[in-house]
């Protein structure tokens, strides 16, 4: 068994974590009391949900989110998922300290971070830039992969795609949980790509210190539109490369991609996926560096996506990229 421990730091990390575990339980058919009904069809069979959940002697499934005791009881610990925002005091300060301690105590284990960065338009404190810069140094040194998230970009997606006039943190967190759920699908269910935390690092990080990822998700559609809008696989694939789908305020068209992982989820035919990816390569609509052989990877999971007040379709593609650093960075 290969286990993963999740660490939630600060207000943002805990709130995002609540949304993620809520979604995980729904996807695997785990009830609020931790029990899994024997007649359920979700979460049984070939699901590798024990990667994230441990089972007690009473048959309850408990999230792996307590570090020391769970690490000692794991038979094959893969690594850690760290959730935090670097703009606040707890998320940046305590988050940096915990990353350093994890490097000392579990140096050979992978550390994958989901990091929420502040933005000029959505700011809650004047010291956010200082906290972010100081915390980024710790991410450079002690994290193996960092997935960047941005409140402003997610606010815009909620307003534009979900028709939510004034998005709340609950709306934002549930959208973020969809991203994280899609990314960890291959870890929690049987898959062919990124079935291990270390594979994210192997497939997407060309150099150790260039491990900051952009993420994208498509389609994001309101519940009212979901049942009368049919999007094809090529349309979904093209949309994840659009700046409007990025979970951080960044336009990747100004640079080249070092590595890209397209993770499809839902009722998707491999033939359609291969055709969509081949069209991208042929038309050169997306520019890749020419010195990295593993630039574009594809994974497919046929399970249905569960939607919690965010999206309403069963075909999604989650997109993770490594971009070349520009001079402005």
C-alpha positions in Angstrom: 0.0 0.0 0.0 1.2 3.5 -0.8 -0.1 6.2 1.5 -0.2 10.0 1.3 -0.6 12.4 4.3 -2.3 15.7 3.8 -1.3 18.8 5.9 -3.6 21.8 6.1 -2.1 25.0 7.4 -3.8 28.3 8.2 -7.3 29.4 7.5 -7.1 29.0 3.7 -5.4 25.6 3.9 -8.0 24.2 6.4 -11.0 25.6 4.4 -9.7 24.2 1.1 -9.0 20.9 2.9 -12.6 20.7 4.2 -13.9 21.1 0.6 -11.4 18.5 -0.6 -12.3 15.8 2.0 -16.0 16.5 1.4 -15.5 15.8 -2.3 -13.2 12.8 -1.7 -15.9 11.2 0.6 -18.6 11.7 -2.0 -16.4 10.2 -4.8 -15.6 7.1 -2.8 -19.0 6.7 -1.2 -17.8 7.3 2.4 -20.6 8.6 4.7 -20.1 11.4 7.2 -19.6 8.9 10.1 -16.7 7.3 8.2 -18.5 4.2 7.2 -18.8 2.8 3.7 -22.1 1.0 2.9 -21.5 -2.5 1.7 -23.9 -2.1 -1.2 -22.3 1.1 -2.6 -20.9 1.0 -6.1 -18.6 3.9 -5.6 -15.3 3.5 -3.8 -15.1 -0.3 -4.0 -13.5 -2.7 -6.4 -10.2 -1.3 -7.8 -10.3 2.0 -6.0 -7.0 2.9 -4.3 -8.8 5.2 -1.9 -6.7 3.9 1.0 -3.9 6.1 -0.3 -5.7 9.0 1.4 -7.9 7.2 4.0 -6.9 4.8 6.8 -9.4 2.3 8.1 -10.0 1.9 11.9 -10.8 -1.4 13.7 -14.4 -0.3 13.7 -14.5 -0.1 9.9 -14.5 3.7 9.7 -12.4 5.5 7.1 -10.4 8.4 8.5 -8.5 11.0 6.4 -4.7 10.7 6.6 -4.1 14.2 8.0 -2.1 13.7 11.3 1.6 13.7 10.6 3.7 11.8 13.1 1.3 9.0 14.2 0.1 8.3 10.6 3.7 8.3 9.2 4.7 5.7 11.7 1.8 3.5 10.9 2.1 3.8 7.1 3.5 0.7 5.3 4.7 2.6 2.2 4.5 6.4 2.7 4.7 8.1 -0.7 4.8 11.7 0.5 2.9 14.7 1.7 0.3 17.1 0.3 0.6 20.6 1.8 -2.2 23.1 1.6 -1.6 26.7 2.5 -1.8 30.3 1.5 1.4 32.3 1.5 -0.2 35.7 2.0 -1.3 35.2 5.6 0.9 34.8 8.7 0.1 31.2 9.6 0.1 29.8 6.1 3.4 31.4 5.2 5.3 31.3 8.5 4.1 27.9 10.0 3.9 26.5 6.4 7.6 27.3 5.8 8.6 25.9 9.2 6.7 22.6 8.6 8.2 22.2 5.1 11.7 22.6 6.6 10.9 20.0 9.3 9.4 17.6 6.8 12.7 17.9 4.8 14.7 17.0 7.9 12.5 14.2 9.1 11.2 12.8 5.8 13.9 14.0 3.3 13.3 11.3 0.8 9.5 11.6 0.7 7.9 13.7 -2.0 6.3 17.0 -0.9 3.6 18.4 -3.2 2.2 21.8 -2.3 -1.1 23.5 -3.3 -0.2 27.1 -2.7 -2.6 30.1 -2.8 -0.8 33.3 -3.8 -2.2 36.8 -3.2 -3.1 39.2 -6.0 -3.2 43.0 -6.3 -7.0 43.1 -6.8 -7.9 40.6 -4.1 -5.9 41.5 -1.0 -6.6 41.2 2.7 -3.4 42.5 4.3 -0.7 45.0 3.4 2.0 42.5 4.4 1.0 39.9 1.8 3.8 40.6 -0.6 6.4 40.2 2.2 4.9 37.0 3.4 4.8 35.6 -0.1 8.4 36.4 -1.0 9.7 35.0 2.2 7.6 31.8 2.0 8.5 31.3 -1.7 12.2 30.8 -0.6 11.1 27.9 1.6 9.0 26.4 -1.3 12.1 26.7 -3.6 14.3 24.8 -1.1 11.9 22.3 0.5 9.0 21.5 -1.8 9.3 19.1 -4.7 6.3 20.4 -6.7 4.2 23.5 -6.0 0.8 24.0 -7.8 0.1 27.7 -7.8 -3.5 29.0 -7.2 -4.7 32.6 -7.3 -7.8 34.0 -5.7 -8.3 36.7 -8.3 -8.2 34.2 -11.2 -10.7 31.9 -9.4 -13.0 34.8 -8.6 -13.0 35.7 -12.3 -13.9 32.1 -13.3 -16.7 32.0 -10.8 -18.1 35.3 -12.1 -17.6 34.6 -15.8 -18.3 30.8 -16.1 -20.6 30.1 -13.1 -22.7 33.3 -13.2 -22.0 34.0 -9.5 -22.2 37.7 -9.0 -20.4 37.8 -5.6 -18.4 34.6 -5.1 -17.8 33.5 -1.5 -14.8 31.6 -0.1 -17.0 28.5 -0.2 -17.5 28.9 -3.9 -13.7 29.4 -4.4 -12.8 26.5 -2.2 -15.1 24.1 -3.9 -13.7 25.0 -7.3 -10.2 24.5 -5.9 -11.3 21.1 -4.5 -12.4 20.1 -8.0 -8.9 20.9 -9.2 -7.2 19.0 -6.5 -9.6 16.1 -6.8 -8.8 15.8 -10.5 -5.1 16.0 -9.9 -5.2 13.2 -7.3 -7.7 11.0 -9.2 -4.8 8.8 -10.5 -3.6 8.4 -6.9 -7.0 7.4 -5.5 -8.3 5.3 -8.4 -6.5 3.0 -10.7 -4.8 4.9 -13.5 -2.0 4.7 -16.0 -0.2 8.0 -15.4 0.9 9.8 -12.2 -0.2 6.9 -10.0 2.6 7.9 -7.6 3.4 11.3 -6.1 6.9 11.0 -7.4 5.7 10.7 -11.0 4.5 14.3 -10.8 8.0 15.4 -10.2 9.5 13.0 -12.8 7.0 14.0 -15.5 6.8 17.7 -14.9 10.0 19.0 -13.3 12.9 19.3 -15.7 15.1 21.0 -13.1 14.8 20.7 -9.3 14.2 24.4 -8.6 11.8 24.9 -11.5 8.9 23.1 -9.9 6.2 25.7 -9.8 3.2 24.5 -11.8 0.3 26.3 -13.5 -3.0 24.5 -13.4 -6.1 24.7 -15.6 -9.5 23.1 -15.6 -12.2 22.8 -18.2 -15.0 23.0 -18.7 -16.3 25.1 -15.9 -20.1 25.5 -16.5 -23.0 26.6 -14.3 -25.6 24.0 -13.5 -28.2 25.8 -15.6 -26.1 25.5 -18.7 -24.7 22.0 -18.1 -27.5 20.0 -19.5 -27.9 21.9 -22.8 -24.3 22.6 -23.7 -22.4 19.7 -25.2 -18.6 20.3 -25.6 -16.5 18.0 -27.7 -13.1 16.6 -26.5 -11.2 18.9 -28.9 -13.1 22.0 -27.6 -12.3 21.0 -24.0 -8.7 20.3 -24.8 -8.2 23.7 -26.5 -10.0 25.6 -23.7 -7.5 24.4 -21.0 -4.8 26.3 -22.8 -6.7 29.5 -22.7 -5.6 32.1 -20.1 -9.3 32.3 -18.9 -9.0 28.7 -17.7 -5.9 29.2 -15.7 -6.1 29.1 -11.9 -3.5 31.8 -11.6 -3.4 35.2 -13.3 -0.9 34.3 -16.0 -0.9 34.3 -19.8 1.2 31.2 -20.8 1.1 32.3 -24.5 3.9 34.7 -23.7 6.3 31.8 -23.2 6.9 28.2 -24.1 5.9 25.1 -22.2 8.6 22.8 -20.7 6.2 20.0 -19.8 2.4 19.5 -19.8 0.2 16.8 -18.4 -3.4 16.5 -19.7 -5.5 14.4 -17.3 -9.0 13.6 -18.7 -11.8 12.4 -16.5 -15.2 11.1 -17.4 -16.9 9.6 -20.5 -13.9 10.2 -22.8 -12.9 8.0 -25.7 -9.1 7.6 -26.1 -9.4 8.0 -29.8 -10.9 11.5 -29.4 -8.1 12.4 -26.9 -5.4 11.2 -29.3 -6.9 13.2 -32.2 -7.2 16.4 -30.1 -3.6 16.1 -28.9 -2.3 15.4 -32.4 -4.1 18.5 -33.7 -2.4 20.6 -31.1 1.0 19.2 -32.1 0.3 19.6 -35.8 -1.1 23.1 -35.7 1.5 24.2 -33.2 -1.1 26.3 -31.3 0.9 25.6 -28.2 4.6 26.2 -28.2 6.9 23.7 -26.4 10.6 23.9 -25.8 12.5 21.6 -28.3 15.0 20.2 -25.8 12.7 18.3 -23.5 11.5 15.0 -24.9 8.6 14.4 -22.4 6.8 17.6 -23.1 3.2 16.4 -23.4 1.7 13.5 -21.4 -1.9 12.3 -21.4 -3.8 10.3 -18.8 -7.5 9.2 -18.8 -9.7 8.1 -16.0 -13.2 6.9 -17.0 -14.9 7.5 -13.7 -17.6 10.2 -13.5 -16.8 13.5 -11.9 -18.9 14.5 -8.9 -20.0 18.1 -9.0 -20.6 20.1 -5.8 -22.3 23.4 -6.7 -19.5 24.3 -9.1 -19.7 22.5 -12.4 -22.3 20.4 -14.0 -20.6 18.2 -16.7 -19.1 14.7 -16.6 -16.3 15.3 -19.1 -13.4 17.4 -17.7 -9.8 17.8 -18.4 -7.3 18.9 -15.8 -4.2 20.5 -17.0 -0.8 20.9 -15.4 2.1 22.6 -16.9 5.6 23.8 -16.3 6.4 27.1 -18.0 9.7 28.5 -18.9 10.6 31.4 -16.6 10.6 34.8 -18.3 12.8 37.7 -17.5 10.0 39.4 -15.6 10.1 36.7 -13.0 
